[in-house]
Amino acid sequence: MQYPGNRAGTGRTGGPTRYKASRKAAPSKVTPLYIWGDFDIPFLLLTLALLGFGLVMLFSASYARAYYYKDSSFYYIRRQIMWSIIGVVGMIAASFVNYHWLRRFVWPLYAVSIALCMACYLFEAENGANRWVRIGPVNFQPSEIAKFALILLFAHLMSRDQDKMDQLWLGTARYLALFGAMALVILPQPHLSATLLLLGITLSMMFVGGSKIKHLMGLGMLGVSGMAIIVLAMPTFFAERFNHVLTRLTYWLDPFSTTDSGAYQTKQSLMAIGSGGLLGVGLGESRQKQLYLPEVQNDFIFAIVCEELGFVGACLIIILFALLIWRGYTIALHAKDRFGMLIAVGITTQIGMQVMLNIAVVTNTIPNTGISLPMFSYGGTSLCMILGELGILLAVSRQGIYEKE
């Protein structure tokens, strides 16, 4: 059979080539905004289970502090329930969104997130950190938006330039530069925990995306050398800006060897964990939450979990998070395309790293970095962003199941 316009003659060799060319020339279809179909039910159930568990533990951990400082035992839980409802509605809505439609927003979202992180410096510092933007009654951390912006941008570029990932610039240096631009704004806030999360997201997505290990190692050594030179050239600046990091390292090595207030939080956290034993002192019976352990409603809520529910309860929560992460990577493996797979990898890695870092801080496995526990710690921005991202994961699973190639 001779294909129309095939000047090379007839036969199998010319036919398929001409057919592919005609397919490329065809006008592209408009990307629909919403998609329908089944999604990953176990992933949704695990998310709702963790959210419900988190709300119960937040109320148990925070009511004493809320009554003392806010004149209402329900101050934190009332707001968290409100944000949970908004987040769940957003998650369900996001699960119907065709994630390919998000491609057109990757660069604007990246630029806006950097601008918002820079805007943090315009507001008064809170606890020595410029991490928040305040617009009227709304108070949020732009770094939460930056994590999602970086994931979307990397997924877009890595799926579009798949055949260029083995190159030094397009496959490695470009992504490190995009991460570096964001880190330069977030790190001096100071916000080391968010910077570490962004770095983990960057490295994991580059590894899965196909960047060469030798390029990563080479540029990593070059970056470390450059940072060392900058620190040596500007010792006073770094000593003033990051002196708290060195102090936390000292407290981390042996928190019980000092009476300084900086080690107080870690010591109280370890005492709470030790008091819990195997089965805990009972739900609502924690002693450390009675104004002994700071930030019980936020970064150190897992210590109250360990005290009230014991080793068994803590393991149950860790197992639920492990199952959620497993389902997230399963969704990535069954994604319809490379773009969806990379989004799933990035979001799942973010959640997994945040859980591991928070538990490591609470148990003094690593120095205190001030990182929240997803779906447990108090905070509207973090909760809504995480639930929204999990909704995008459900959208990836919806297309992966409903439209398998």
Residue, then its C-alpha position, 0 to 999 in steps of 0.5 A: m500500500q502506498y501512503p499519500g505523499n510518500r515519495a520514497g515509494t511503497g513498503r513498510t519502511g515509508g508507511p509508518t514514518r509518514y503516518k507518524a509525521s501526519r499524526k504530529a501535524a494534526p491539531s492538538k486537543v484542548t486539555p480538559l480541566y476535569i477528569w472522571g473515573d476511579f481513584d486509589i481508595p486505600f490512599l484516600l482512606l489512609t489520608l482520612a484516618l491520619l487526619g482524624f487521628g491527628l485531630v484527636m491528638l491535637f485536641s488532647a495535646s493542646y487544650a491545656r495550653a489553649y486554655y491558659y494562653k487563649d482563654s479557651s480549651f477549644y482554640y486550636i482544635r476549632r481552627q484546625i477542624m475548620w482548616s481540615i474541612i476546607g482542606v478535605v473539600g480542596m482535596i476532593a476537588a483537586s482529585f478531579v482536576n486533570y493534572h496536565w492542566l497545571r503545566r501552564f502555571v508552573w513558571p508563574l507559581y514558581a515566581v510567585s512562591i519566591a516573591l512571597c518568600m521574599a515578602c516575609y522579610l517585610f514583616e516583623a520577625e516571630n520567635g527570631a524568624n521571618r517565615w510568615v506573611r500576614i495579610g489582615p487576619v490571614n497568616f501563612q508560610p510561603s515556604e509551603i507553597a514553594k515546595f509544591a511549586l518546585i515539584l510541579l516545575f521539576a515534573h514539567l521540565m523532566s517530562r518535557d526534556q526526558d531525552k536531555m536528562d543525561q546532559l550536565w546542564l539540562g539534566t543536572a545543573r538547571y535543577l540545582a540552580l532552580f533549587g538554589a534560587m529558592a533556597l537563597v530566599i528561604l534559608p536566611q529566614p532562617h528556615l533550615s527545615a524547609t531548605l532540607l525538604l526542598l533539597g530532598i525533593t530536588l535530589s529524589m526527583m532528579f534521581v528518578g528523572g534520570s540525572k547522572i549520579k556523577h554529575l550530581m556528585g561533581l556539582g555537589m562537591l563544587g557547591v560545598s566548596g563554594m559555600a565553604i569559601i563564602v563562609l570563610a570570606m563572610p564569617t561575621f555574617f554567618a556567625e550572626r545569622f546561623n549561630h542558632v544552628l551551632t547552638r542546637l548541635t551542642y544541645w543535640l549531642d547531650p541535652f541533659s548536660t546543660t541547664d540552658s533554656g535552649a535544651y529544655q524543649t528536647k529534654q521535656s520531649l524525651m521525658a514525655i516519650g520515656s514516660g509513655g512506656l509500652l502502652g502510654v499513660g492514657l489518652g488525655e492524661s499527659r503531664q508534659k502538655q500541662l505547659y511543661l513541653p513547648e509547642v505541644q500543638n505543633d512541632f512536638i505533638f508526636a512526643i505527646v502521642c508517645e506519652e499518652l499512647g505509648f510505644v504501641g500507639a506511636c508505632l501505629i501512627i508510623i505504620l499508617f504513614a508508611l502505608l500512605i507513602w507506599r501507596g503514594y509510590t504505588i500511584a507513581l508506578h502506575a501513573k499514566d505518564r511521566f509527568g504524573m509519575l514525577i508529581a507523585v514521586g515529588i509529593t510522596t517524598q515531601i510527605g515521607m521526609q517531613v514525617m521522618l524529620n519530625i519524628a527524628v527531631v522529637t526523639n533527638t535523633i537529629p538536631n531540632t529543626g522546627i518541622s511539623l508533623p503532617m496532618f497532626s501539627y497545628g497550622g492551616t497553611s501546611l494542612c491545606m497545602i498537604l491535603g491539596e497535594l494529596g488531592i493531586l496524587l488522587a488525580v494521578s491515580r484516577q487517570g492511571i487507573y481509568e486511562k491505562e495505556 
